[in-house]
Amino acid sequence: MSDAIIVFADEVISRKNKSITDEIFLLIQNDKDLMQKYLRLVEEHHLSSVNTQIGKRVKEKYVLTNAERNDEPSSTLIKSYQEFV
């Protein structure tokens, strides 16, 4: 693979990594079945615990490294989220 393609692919992936947690919460928010399961978990385990664990699992699953904190998520389920590199 050419160096230019690798650099481009890395740039695209990096941009995706910055918003992946927000996108996961948008997926939950916009899917009726996932939202029902999410609400049951929040009722049982509390909002902050559920959201924190989802964020940590995203980081672990995709083997990401923390970058900046974003205080303007698109999802209404969260107030902020960790961006990754």
N, C-alpha and C positions, 0 to 999 in steps of 0.2 A: 504494500500500500504506500502511496506517496506521502511525503511529509506534510504536504498541503492538506491532503484529505484527513490525516490524523489530527492536525491542528484544528481544522474545521469541525470535525466530529467532537473533539474535546470541548470546543467552544459551545456547541449545541448542548451537549450533555451537561456542561457546567451551568448553563442557563436553566435547564430542566431541574437540576439539583437544587437550585435556589428556591424553587416554588413547589417542590414535590409534596411537602407536608400540607400546604394549603390546598393543593389539588386532591390529595387524599380526603381531606375534610369536605371539599366540594362534592366529591364522589358520594360520600356518606349522605350529605345534605340533600342531594338530588336523586337518591335512590330510596324508594319507599321502604323496601325490606331492610336495607342497611340502616336507615334512619330509625326504624322500630327497634332493631337490635341495639343500636347505639343508645337510644333513650332508656332501654331496659338496663343496660350496663351503667349508665349515669345514675339511674335511680338506685341501683345496688351498690355502686362503688364511688359515687360522687364525681362531679364534672371534672375537676382539676386532675384527679387521679386517672380517669379514663383518657383525657386528652394528653396528659403527660406520657402515659404508657404507649399510646398510639404513636406519638412523636418519636419516642425512644425506639420503638419497633421499626419505624421507617428508617431511622438512622442505622440500626443493626442490619436490617434486611438488605439494604443497598450499600452497606459498608461506606458510609459517608462521614465527612469531617465537618464539624461546626464552622459556620462562617458568621454572618451577622444575624441579628434578631430583626424580624420584620413586624412592625406594629400596625400594618395595614393589610390584613388578609382579605381575600375575596369571600371566603367562607364566613358565614354568620355563626358558626359553631365555636369559633376561636377568637380570642382577642389579639393574639400575636402568634408567631411561629418562628422556629429556628430555620434559617437558611443554611444550606450545606454547599460544600465544594466537592 
